[in-house]
Amino acid sequence: MGGPGKSRGPGRMGGWIGAWTLLVIVFLYLPVACGVLASLSQSRYFGFPITQWSTRWWQRTVDSIEIGILIQTSVLIALMVTAVSVVLAFMGALAFARYDWRGRKIFQRIVLLPIFFPQAVLGLALLLWFNTLGLPLSWKTAVFAHLVWIVPIATLIISIQVYSFDAALEEAALDLGATRWQVLREVTLPVLGPGIFSGALFAFLLSWGNFPLSLYTTGADSTVPEYLYAKMVAGYTPGVPTLGALTTGGAAVILVVGYVSWIFMRRAQGR
C-alpha cells in the first residue's frame, strides 16, 4: 500500500510544477500576444474579438523612413554600449572576483552602486552634468549614460563566471612556457566565454530597450522606446504595437541566434 502512494507524490508535484510554469509563461507573454493581435487589426483601437484583419500597419511600419532612422539609432547605441561594456566589464570582473588587492571591498561596493539608483534620477543627474560641461545631447551622450548603468550589470554577470574560474589553469599554462597574452587568449577567455557572452547579450538588450536614460540624454536623436512612449501619450496608432512586436521579436531572435551560435562554437572547440 505504501509503495503506490509514494510513487504518486513525485508525479503530482511534477504536474503542479508544470502548471505553474505554464501560468508564468502565459502571464509573461500574453501582453506580447495582445500587442501582436492589435497590430493585425484593421481598427485604429484594439478590440476583441477582432472583426477585420489587416497587415497594413505592418506595411506602414516597415516602409516608414522615420522608424528606420529610430531603429538605426537604437541599434547603433546598443552596439556601442555592448562593445565598450564587455571590455570594461571583463577587466572589472577580474578586479572584482579574480584578484585579491587592497581596496577590493570598496571597489566591489562602488562598482555596483549605479544599479541601485532609479534610472530617472540617474538620467536627470547625467543631463545636469552634460549641461554643466557644455556637451550637446546626442546619441553619443546616450551611449555614455547607458554605460554608467549597464557596465556594473555586465561586470556582475561576468564576475559570476570568474568566481568559478580555477586560477591553477593559468599557472599551469605559465609553467609550460606560455606568455601572458597566450594565457589570456587560450585559457582565460575560453573559460570565461559563457559569462562574457551573457554579459554582452544583457548589455545589448538592456541598452536597446532602455527608456529613462535615453529620454534624458539623446537630445534630438530619438530611440525606439522614446518613440513608443511619445505615440502612447499622443497620436496613438496600431503602428505602436506593431513596432513593439517587431522589437520584441528582434530581441527574441538575437537571443536564439546567440544561444545557437554559442552551442556551435562550443562544439567546434570540443572537436
C-alpha positions as CSV (number, residue, x, y, z in Angstrom):
1,M,0.0,0.0,0.0
2,G,2.9,2.4,0.8
3,G,4.6,1.8,-2.5
4,P,1.9,3.1,-4.8
5,G,1.2,6.1,-2.6
6,K,4.8,7.2,-2.6
7,S,5.0,6.9,-6.4
8,R,2.1,9.2,-6.9
9,G,3.8,12.0,-4.9
10,P,6.6,13.0,-7.4
11,G,4.2,12.8,-10.3
12,R,1.7,15.1,-8.7
13,M,4.5,17.5,-7.8
14,G,5.7,17.5,-11.4
15,G,2.2,18.3,-12.5
16,W,2.0,21.3,-10.2
17,I,5.4,22.5,-11.4
18,G,4.3,22.1,-15.0
19,A,1.1,24.0,-14.4
20,W,2.9,26.8,-12.5
21,T,5.4,27.1,-15.3
22,L,2.7,27.4,-17.9
23,L,0.9,30.0,-15.8
24,V,4.1,32.1,-15.6
25,I,4.7,31.8,-19.3
26,V,1.1,32.9,-20.1
27,F,1.5,35.8,-17.6
28,L,4.7,37.0,-19.3
29,Y,3.8,36.6,-22.9
30,L,0.1,37.3,-23.0
31,P,0.7,41.1,-23.2
32,V,3.1,40.4,-26.2
33,A,0.4,38.3,-27.9
34,C,-2.2,41.1,-27.4
35,G,0.2,43.6,-29.0
36,V,0.6,41.3,-32.0
37,L,-3.1,40.9,-32.3
38,A,-3.6,44.7,-32.0
39,S,-1.1,45.2,-34.9
40,L,-3.1,42.9,-37.1
41,S,-6.4,44.7,-36.6
42,Q,-8.0,46.9,-39.2
43,S,-9.4,49.1,-36.5
44,R,-7.4,52.0,-35.0
45,Y,-8.0,50.9,-31.5
46,F,-7.8,47.3,-30.2
47,G,-10.9,45.4,-29.6
48,F,-11.5,41.7,-29.1
49,P,-12.7,39.7,-30.9
50,I,-11.1,41.3,-34.0
51,T,-13.7,41.8,-36.7
52,Q,-11.4,42.8,-39.5
53,W,-7.8,41.6,-40.0
54,S,-5.2,43.6,-41.9
55,T,-1.4,43.8,-42.3
56,R,-1.5,47.5,-43.4
57,W,0.1,48.7,-40.1
58,W,3.0,46.3,-40.6
59,Q,3.5,47.6,-44.1
60,R,3.4,51.2,-43.0
61,T,5.9,50.5,-40.2
62,V,8.3,48.7,-42.4
63,D,8.1,51.4,-45.1
64,S,8.4,54.3,-42.6
65,I,11.7,56.3,-43.0
66,E,11.2,57.7,-39.5
67,I,11.0,54.3,-37.9
68,G,14.0,53.2,-39.9
69,I,16.1,56.0,-38.5
70,L,14.9,55.3,-35.0
71,I,15.9,51.6,-35.3
72,Q,19.3,52.6,-36.7
73,T,19.9,54.9,-33.8
74,S,18.8,52.3,-31.2
75,V,21.0,49.6,-32.8
76,L,24.0,52.0,-33.0
77,I,23.7,52.9,-29.4
78,A,23.2,49.3,-28.3
79,L,26.2,48.1,-30.3
80,M,28.5,50.8,-29.0
81,V,27.3,50.1,-25.4
82,T,27.8,46.4,-25.8
83,A,31.3,46.7,-27.2
84,V,32.5,49.1,-24.5
85,S,30.6,47.3,-21.7
86,V,32.2,43.9,-22.5
87,V,35.8,45.3,-22.4
88,L,35.2,47.3,-19.2
89,A,33.2,44.6,-17.5
90,F,35.7,41.9,-18.3
91,M,38.5,43.9,-16.7
92,G,36.2,45.0,-13.8
93,A,35.2,41.4,-13.2
94,L,38.8,40.3,-12.8
95,A,39.3,43.0,-10.3
96,F,36.0,42.3,-8.7
97,A,36.4,38.5,-8.3
98,R,39.7,37.2,-9.5
99,Y,42.4,39.1,-7.7
100,D,42.8,40.0,-4.0
101,W,44.1,43.5,-3.7
102,R,43.9,46.4,-1.4
103,G,40.7,48.3,-1.8
104,R,38.9,45.4,-3.4
105,K,35.9,45.6,-0.9
106,I,35.4,49.3,-1.6
107,F,35.6,48.7,-5.3
108,Q,33.0,45.9,-5.1
109,R,30.6,48.3,-3.5
110,I,31.3,51.3,-5.6
111,V,31.1,49.5,-9.0
112,L,27.6,48.1,-8.2
113,L,26.2,51.4,-6.8
114,P,24.7,52.7,-10.1
115,I,22.5,49.6,-10.4
116,F,20.5,50.7,-7.3
117,F,19.9,54.3,-8.5
118,P,16.5,54.9,-10.1
119,Q,17.1,55.3,-13.8
120,A,15.1,58.5,-13.9
121,V,17.2,60.1,-11.2
122,L,20.4,58.8,-12.8
123,G,19.3,60.2,-16.2
124,L,18.5,63.6,-14.7
125,A,21.9,63.7,-12.9
126,L,23.7,62.9,-16.1
127,L,21.6,65.5,-18.0
128,L,22.7,68.2,-15.5
129,W,26.3,67.0,-15.7
130,F,26.3,67.2,-19.5
131,N,24.8,70.7,-19.4
132,T,27.4,71.8,-16.9
133,L,30.2,70.5,-19.2
134,G,28.5,72.2,-22.2
135,L,28.2,68.9,-24.1
136,P,25.4,68.8,-26.7
137,L,22.9,66.0,-26.2
138,S,23.0,63.3,-28.9
139,W,23.3,59.5,-29.3
140,K,26.9,59.8,-28.1
141,T,25.8,61.2,-24.7
142,A,23.2,58.4,-24.5
143,V,25.9,55.8,-25.0
144,F,27.8,57.2,-22.0
145,A,24.6,57.3,-19.9
146,H,23.8,53.7,-20.8
147,L,27.3,52.7,-19.9
148,V,27.0,54.2,-16.4
149,W,24.1,51.8,-15.7
150,I,24.9,48.8,-17.8
151,V,28.6,48.3,-17.2
152,P,28.0,47.4,-13.5
153,I,25.4,44.8,-14.5
154,A,27.7,43.2,-17.1
155,T,30.5,43.3,-14.5
156,L,28.3,41.4,-12.1
157,I,27.3,38.8,-14.7
158,I,30.9,38.1,-15.8
159,S,32.0,38.0,-12.1
160,I,29.8,35.1,-11.5
161,Q,31.8,33.1,-14.1
162,V,35.1,34.5,-12.7
163,Y,34.3,33.2,-9.2
164,S,34.2,29.6,-10.6
165,F,37.4,30.1,-12.5
166,D,40.3,27.9,-11.4
167,A,43.5,30.0,-11.3
168,A,45.6,26.9,-11.4
169,L,44.8,26.7,-15.1
170,E,46.6,29.9,-15.8
171,E,49.5,28.9,-13.5
172,A,49.9,25.6,-15.3
173,A,50.0,27.4,-18.7
174,L,52.6,29.8,-17.4
175,D,54.7,26.9,-16.1
176,L,54.6,25.3,-19.5
177,G,56.1,28.4,-21.1
178,A,53.1,30.3,-22.3
179,T,53.2,34.1,-22.4
180,R,50.7,36.2,-20.6
181,W,49.0,37.0,-23.9
182,Q,48.8,33.3,-24.8
183,V,47.3,32.5,-21.4
184,L,44.7,35.2,-21.8
185,R,43.8,34.1,-25.3
186,E,44.0,30.3,-24.9
187,V,42.9,29.8,-21.3
188,T,41.2,32.8,-19.6
189,L,38.9,34.0,-22.4
190,P,37.6,30.5,-23.4
191,V,36.9,29.6,-19.8
192,L,35.2,32.9,-19.1
193,G,33.5,32.9,-22.5
194,P,30.0,32.0,-21.3
195,G,30.0,34.8,-18.8
196,I,31.3,37.3,-21.4
197,F,28.7,36.2,-23.9
198,S,25.9,36.5,-21.4
199,G,27.1,39.9,-20.3
200,A,27.2,41.1,-24.0
201,L,23.7,39.9,-24.6
202,F,22.4,41.6,-21.5
203,A,24.2,44.8,-22.4
204,F,22.7,44.9,-25.9
205,L,19.2,44.1,-24.8
206,L,19.2,46.5,-21.8
207,S,20.5,49.3,-24.0
208,W,18.1,48.5,-26.8
209,G,15.1,48.7,-24.6
210,N,16.2,51.5,-22.2
211,F,13.8,54.4,-22.0
212,P,14.6,56.6,-18.9
213,L,18.2,57.2,-19.6
214,S,17.6,57.7,-23.3
215,L,14.8,60.2,-22.6
216,Y,17.2,62.5,-20.7
217,T,20.3,62.2,-22.8
218,T,19.6,61.6,-26.5
219,G,18.6,65.1,-27.4
220,A,17.3,65.2,-31.0
221,D,18.4,61.6,-31.7
222,S,15.3,59.7,-30.5
223,T,15.3,55.9,-30.0
224,V,12.5,53.3,-30.4
225,P,11.4,53.3,-26.7
226,E,11.1,57.1,-26.8
227,Y,9.0,57.0,-30.0
228,L,6.7,54.4,-28.5
229,Y,6.2,56.5,-25.4
230,A,5.5,59.6,-27.4
231,K,2.9,57.8,-29.5
232,M,1.2,56.4,-26.5
233,V,0.9,59.8,-25.0
234,A,-0.4,61.5,-28.1
235,G,-1.1,60.3,-31.7
236,Y,-1.6,56.6,-31.0
237,T,-2.0,54.3,-34.0
238,P,-1.7,50.5,-34.3
239,G,1.8,51.2,-35.6
240,V,2.8,51.3,-31.9
241,P,2.0,47.7,-31.1
242,T,3.4,46.8,-34.5
243,L,6.8,48.4,-33.7
244,G,6.6,46.9,-30.2
245,A,6.1,43.4,-31.7
246,L,9.0,43.9,-34.1
247,T,11.4,45.0,-31.4
248,T,10.3,42.1,-29.1
249,G,10.6,39.6,-31.9
250,G,14.0,41.1,-32.8
251,A,15.2,40.6,-29.2
252,A,14.0,37.0,-29.2
253,V,15.8,36.3,-32.5
254,I,19.0,37.8,-31.1
255,L,18.7,35.5,-28.0
256,V,18.0,32.4,-30.1
257,V,20.8,33.1,-32.7
258,G,23.2,33.9,-29.9
259,Y,22.5,30.8,-28.0
260,V,22.7,28.6,-31.1
261,S,25.9,30.2,-32.2
262,W,27.4,29.6,-28.8
263,I,26.5,25.9,-28.9
264,F,28.2,25.5,-32.3
265,M,31.2,27.4,-31.0
266,R,31.5,25.1,-28.0
267,R,31.1,22.0,-30.2
268,A,33.8,23.3,-32.6
269,Q,36.2,23.8,-29.7
270,G,35.4,20.3,-28.4
271,R,36.5,18.8,-31.7
